[in-house]
Amino acid sequence: MAAILVAILAYILLLPYVGHSIAATLLILVALQAIGGQRWPMKIVLSVAIGFGSYYLFNTLLGTTLPRGIWFE
Amino acid sequence: MNPIEGLFYGFSLSLIPTNLFAVFIGVLVGTLIGVLPGIGPVGTMALLLPITLKMRPEAALIMLAGIYYGAMYGGSTTSILVNVPGEAASVVTAMDGYQMAKKGRAGAALAVAAVGSFIAGTLGVIGLMLFAPTLAKFALSFGPPEFFAIALLGLFALSQLSGGSLWQSLLVLALGLVLATIGMDPVSSLPRYTFGLTQLTQGIELVPVVMGLYGIAEVLFVAEQAGGLPRITRVRFHELFPSLSEWRRALPAVFRGTGVGFFWGLIPGPSPILSAFTSYKLEKRVSKHPDEFGQGAIEGVAGPESANNAATEGAMVPMLSLGVPFTPGTAMLLAALMIQGVQPGPLLIAEHPEVFWGVIASMYIGNVMLLILNLPMVGIWVKILQIPQSVLLALIILLTLLGAYTINNSLLDLGVLLVMGIVGYILRKVQFDISPMVLALVLGPMLETTFRQSLFLNRGDPLIFIERPISGFLLGVLLFFFLLPLIRRVVAKRRPQNL
């Protein structure tokens, strides 16, 4: 479970720099790996879909302002 | 307003499309998170708290209350079919419910659980409707010393009843009170323990704390045990009808469970869980065939399931009439009211009848919706369980992070979430109950303000707490609670000598 906690910490630290999409993709990937049950290609597809999908869903449809990341401004 | 007028008024409000939608979303989400392991009603209510800001007060409360009692319905489904209680209050249901499923009576168990929940839920609302206004009227004469005594009694009774040793609970309680002191001093308006952080002058945000304790910690806990897909018992629609003899055994258990549950709800403590256990023990005691319990006794499903539903509604009585929550779930409801600028307390029913009667009426509607959602549509919820657990847990982690971040767009809140997640996980690992912490965090400011106001009233003389009859009585009860373990020990020591 340490992996998940480190991933959450990494998400918090990375969020202002790389933005929500990439930070969330990494977080989901680590969580899926740590809990287990998926094959590798599936893990990557899922984490990218959830990471970028949640950015779109929250910022476009729910009107929140999740960071895009100062590296991409 | 008498109950009949109030009810008409309430229905006229809760039948407005937006409020009808709010109760539907509430019970739908409630059932969903009741089914899913890894997130319970308290964490979900915290998650949705920021969203309710944009809603009218009654709609906000209608939705959150829907989650609160809806989760009790959903929790039974997974207990019976998969032997995985989706919700802590359904642990008891799994004992006999899963055994019934193994014997091919899963349909009957589901039906009895849902109908029992419905009967208990509806009777519980009637109790709430009749009881809360009376209590509120009585509480109108309460001053700061009385509220101080009630809050203190609530906190300590919860610590006493929530299992584990008293000192464990008191430690968790103290931790919550310490967190509650961060921010602006409520009397002098000076910032304290803010370490120079401007954001902390508003105090620690409640949502990240609760989502850390109940969301992240729970996910970590479930993730450890996560394996492959659970084996799920299939249920067809025509199996959902218990036989006549099963009904005859279940119905008295439902009514007994309702009584037990509502009573437990009124007093401070983790009532849904405790009431389920009490009801189970009671059913076993009055049963003609106690040996069947644990082997699939239908009373063992009907009683506890009814009890936990009635308890959620009983627990709303002190919250709505006194403004004092006794459980983490009602603490969330109270937080929702305060965010809306609605002042909780004995005047709530008189000053905001739309909130009180709107919620009451919506609960009748919500219980009907839940019966439909949980019986004919049980198949859908079972399908949801087939989503791989890793994906589900990863999604819950992300949602809690997003929920915590979007309140203030602040990284500090995310930090609080993570730290509280770790704290909650550790406390769970060493089998400490975390609910005193949430309650302490919500009741902390009230405890402090009423304490200091009381002292102002009496020029700094603390005797005021004992001189006023009601607060004196309540503090006496508190003293009794404290001495109870000691009395028990003395009695236990004496007994062998007498034999």
Interface residues (C-beta under 8 A of the other chain):
Chain A: M1 I4 L5 I8 L9 Y11 I12 L15 P16 A24 L27 I28 A31 L32 A34 I35 G36 G37 Q38 L46 S47 I50 S54 F58 T64 T65 L66
Chain B: I216 V219 L220 A223 E224 A226 G228 P388 Q389 S390 V391 L393 A394 L395 I397 L398 L401 L402 Y405 T406 N409 L411 L414 G415 L418 G421 I422 Y425
